[in-house]
Amino acid sequence: SVDWFWESLEASLRRLQTDYLDVLLLHNPPSEMYAGVDPVWAAMEDARTEGKVRLYGASLDFAAEVEDCLANTKSEVLEVLFNVFHQDVRHAFATVREQGTGIIAKVPLDSGWLTGRFDADSRFEGIRARWSAEEIAQRAELVERIKWLVADESELAHKAIAYLLSYEEVSCAIPGIRTQKQLNSNLAATDHRLSTEERKKLEDFWDEVTENGLKPLPW
């Protein structure tokens, strides 16, 4: 609601001890929100006019959502689900380029799968417990299919992040960090580059696995 938007914004400003936010995002709102008529969008524009927000947008998962959001709102930054196993949003990159939208790639390592740490025998607690044994086996098989990426003895996580950064539309990627070692590894990914051929091979891989996006992997 608009009231909750203002309450949340003011609380964030207090916690961050700042007068404004660089970016404010609606987190995965329902699809009807992208029609742009919900009053929350007007409230965010008011917040920008007041100088409390520099840029705003939404966190979303699919190309159709990107297209609708950019067509019907004044969003200038989007946080998108984008990694080797979830590539649907790249089909909206032409619109992203045209409008100069900033793109933040979320879940760049597919909740850890693209680090190579998990296999078919892995079992999980917490939010990852949503995956069935069959879905875990499927993910493990897909990881094996992209092991050609590390034939040069590089780390899979580095190549996975390099894949995202190979797109000029991607402003940044935000992998999770819990330890100093993970931070150092994520930063090291910037030293890796993917060739045009490697990127095309990963795009073709996703097109095949998902039947051109018609059957996305379970999330």
C-alpha positions as CSV (number, residue, x, y, z in Angstrom):
1,S,0.0,0.0,0.0
2,V,1.0,3.6,-0.4
3,D,1.0,4.1,3.4
4,W,3.3,1.1,3.9
5,F,5.6,2.4,1.1
6,W,6.2,5.7,2.9
7,E,6.6,4.0,6.3
8,S,9.1,1.6,4.8
9,L,11.0,4.3,3.0
10,E,11.3,6.5,6.1
11,A,12.4,3.6,8.2
12,S,15.1,2.7,5.6
13,L,16.3,6.3,5.6
14,R,16.6,6.3,9.4
15,R,18.4,2.9,9.6
16,L,20.9,4.0,6.8
17,Q,21.3,7.4,8.4
18,T,20.9,9.1,5.0
19,D,18.6,11.6,3.4
20,Y,18.0,9.6,0.2
21,L,18.3,6.2,-1.4
22,D,20.2,5.7,-4.6
23,V,17.8,2.9,-5.7
24,L,14.4,1.7,-4.4
25,L,12.9,-1.5,-5.7
26,L,9.6,-3.2,-5.4
27,H,10.4,-6.8,-4.7
28,N,8.7,-9.2,-7.1
29,P,5.3,-7.5,-7.1
30,P,2.3,-9.4,-8.7
31,S,2.1,-9.2,-12.5
32,E,-0.8,-6.8,-12.5
33,M,1.5,-4.2,-10.8
34,Y,3.4,-3.8,-14.1
35,A,0.4,-2.1,-15.7
36,G,1.6,1.0,-13.9
37,V,-1.7,2.1,-12.5
38,D,-1.2,1.1,-8.9
39,P,-0.8,4.2,-6.7
40,V,2.5,2.9,-5.3
41,W,4.2,3.9,-8.6
42,A,3.0,7.5,-8.2
43,A,4.2,7.4,-4.6
44,M,7.7,6.4,-5.7
45,E,7.7,9.2,-8.3
46,D,6.7,11.6,-5.5
47,A,9.6,10.3,-3.4
48,R,11.9,11.0,-6.3
49,T,10.5,14.5,-6.7
50,E,11.1,15.1,-3.0
51,G,14.7,13.9,-3.3
52,K,14.3,10.9,-1.1
53,V,14.9,8.4,-3.9
54,R,17.2,8.9,-6.9
55,L,16.0,6.0,-9.0
56,Y,13.3,3.3,-8.6
57,G,12.1,0.1,-10.2
58,A,11.3,-3.5,-9.4
59,S,12.9,-6.9,-8.8
60,L,11.4,-9.4,-11.3
61,D,12.1,-12.6,-13.1
62,F,10.9,-12.7,-16.7
63,A,11.3,-10.8,-20.0
64,A,7.6,-10.1,-20.2
65,E,7.7,-8.5,-16.8
66,V,10.6,-6.4,-17.9
67,E,8.8,-5.2,-21.0
68,D,5.6,-4.4,-19.2
69,C,7.4,-2.6,-16.3
70,L,9.5,-0.4,-18.7
71,A,6.5,0.3,-21.0
72,N,4.1,1.4,-18.2
73,T,6.2,2.9,-15.4
74,K,9.1,5.3,-15.1
75,S,11.4,2.6,-13.7
76,E,15.1,3.1,-14.5
77,V,16.6,0.2,-12.5
78,L,15.5,-3.4,-12.5
79,E,16.8,-6.3,-10.5
80,V,16.4,-9.4,-12.6
81,L,16.7,-13.2,-12.1
82,F,19.5,-13.9,-14.4
83,N,22.1,-16.7,-14.5
84,V,23.2,-19.6,-16.7
85,F,20.2,-21.6,-15.8
86,H,17.7,-18.7,-15.9
87,Q,18.1,-16.6,-19.0
88,D,14.6,-15.6,-19.9
89,V,15.2,-11.9,-19.1
90,R,17.8,-11.5,-21.8
91,H,15.0,-11.6,-24.4
92,A,14.1,-8.1,-23.1
93,F,17.6,-6.7,-23.4
94,A,16.8,-4.8,-26.6
95,T,14.3,-2.8,-24.6
96,V,16.7,-2.4,-21.8
97,R,19.3,-1.0,-24.1
98,E,16.8,1.3,-25.8
99,Q,15.7,2.8,-22.5
100,G,19.1,2.9,-20.8
101,T,17.8,0.9,-17.9
102,G,20.2,-0.2,-15.2
103,I,20.2,-4.0,-14.6
104,I,21.2,-5.7,-11.4
105,A,21.6,-9.5,-11.9
106,K,20.2,-11.4,-8.8
107,V,20.9,-15.0,-7.9
108,P,23.9,-15.1,-10.3
109,L,25.1,-18.4,-9.0
110,D,21.7,-20.1,-8.9
111,S,21.6,-20.4,-5.1
112,G,25.0,-22.1,-5.1
113,W,24.6,-24.6,-8.0
114,L,26.9,-22.6,-10.2
115,T,29.7,-22.8,-7.7
116,G,30.0,-26.6,-8.5
117,R,29.6,-27.4,-4.8
118,F,26.4,-29.4,-5.1
119,D,25.6,-32.8,-6.8
120,A,22.8,-35.2,-7.1
121,D,23.3,-36.4,-3.5
122,S,23.0,-33.0,-2.0
123,R,20.2,-32.3,0.4
124,F,19.2,-28.9,1.8
125,E,17.5,-27.1,4.6
126,G,15.9,-23.8,4.8
127,I,14.7,-22.1,1.6
128,R,16.6,-24.6,-0.6
129,A,14.5,-27.4,0.9
130,R,11.9,-26.5,-1.8
131,W,13.8,-28.6,-4.3
132,S,12.6,-32.2,-4.7
133,A,15.1,-35.0,-5.2
134,E,14.2,-35.1,-8.9
135,E,14.9,-31.4,-9.2
136,I,18.2,-31.7,-7.4
137,A,19.2,-34.5,-9.8
138,Q,18.2,-32.4,-12.8
139,R,20.3,-29.4,-11.6
140,A,23.2,-31.7,-11.0
141,E,23.0,-33.1,-14.5
142,L,22.9,-29.5,-15.9
143,V,26.0,-28.6,-13.9
144,E,27.8,-31.5,-15.5
145,R,26.8,-30.4,-18.9
146,I,28.5,-27.0,-18.5
147,K,31.7,-28.4,-17.0
148,W,33.4,-27.5,-20.3
149,L,33.5,-24.0,-19.0
150,V,36.2,-25.0,-16.5
151,A,38.3,-27.1,-18.8
152,D,40.9,-24.4,-18.3
153,E,40.9,-25.2,-14.5
154,S,39.1,-22.0,-13.7
155,E,36.3,-21.9,-11.1
156,L,32.7,-22.4,-12.2
157,A,31.5,-19.5,-10.1
158,H,34.0,-17.2,-11.9
159,K,32.7,-18.2,-15.3
160,A,29.1,-18.0,-14.2
161,I,29.6,-14.4,-13.1
162,A,31.7,-13.6,-16.2
163,Y,28.7,-14.9,-18.3
164,L,26.5,-12.2,-16.8
165,L,29.1,-9.4,-17.1
166,S,29.6,-10.3,-20.8
167,Y,26.3,-8.5,-21.5
168,E,26.7,-4.7,-21.7
169,E,23.1,-4.4,-20.4
170,V,24.1,-5.8,-17.0
171,S,25.3,-3.1,-14.7
172,C,26.3,-5.4,-11.8
173,A,25.8,-8.9,-10.4
174,I,25.0,-9.5,-6.7
175,P,26.2,-12.9,-5.5
176,G,25.6,-13.8,-1.9
177,I,28.6,-13.4,0.5
178,R,28.9,-15.0,3.9
179,T,32.7,-15.3,4.3
180,Q,35.8,-13.4,3.4
181,K,36.8,-16.3,1.1
182,Q,33.5,-16.0,-0.8
183,L,34.0,-12.3,-1.2
184,N,37.5,-12.8,-2.6
185,S,36.2,-15.4,-5.0
186,N,33.4,-13.2,-6.2
187,L,35.8,-10.3,-6.8
188,A,38.2,-12.6,-8.7
189,A,35.4,-13.3,-11.2
190,T,36.1,-9.8,-12.7
191,D,39.4,-11.2,-14.0
192,H,37.6,-13.7,-16.2
193,R,36.1,-13.0,-19.6
194,L,33.9,-15.2,-21.8
195,S,34.4,-15.3,-25.5
196,T,31.5,-14.6,-27.9
197,E,31.5,-18.3,-28.8
198,E,31.3,-19.4,-25.1
199,R,28.4,-17.0,-24.4
200,K,26.5,-18.3,-27.5
201,K,27.1,-21.9,-26.4
202,L,25.5,-21.1,-23.0
203,E,22.6,-19.3,-24.7
204,D,22.0,-22.3,-26.9
205,F,22.3,-24.6,-23.9
206,W,19.5,-22.8,-22.1
207,D,17.3,-22.6,-25.2
208,E,17.6,-26.4,-25.5
209,V,17.1,-27.2,-21.9
210,T,14.0,-25.0,-21.5
211,E,12.6,-25.4,-25.0
212,N,13.3,-21.7,-25.8
213,G,11.9,-20.6,-22.4
214,L,8.7,-22.5,-22.6
215,K,9.7,-24.9,-19.8
216,P,11.8,-22.8,-17.4
217,L,13.6,-24.7,-14.6
218,P,11.8,-24.8,-11.3
219,W,12.8,-22.1,-8.9
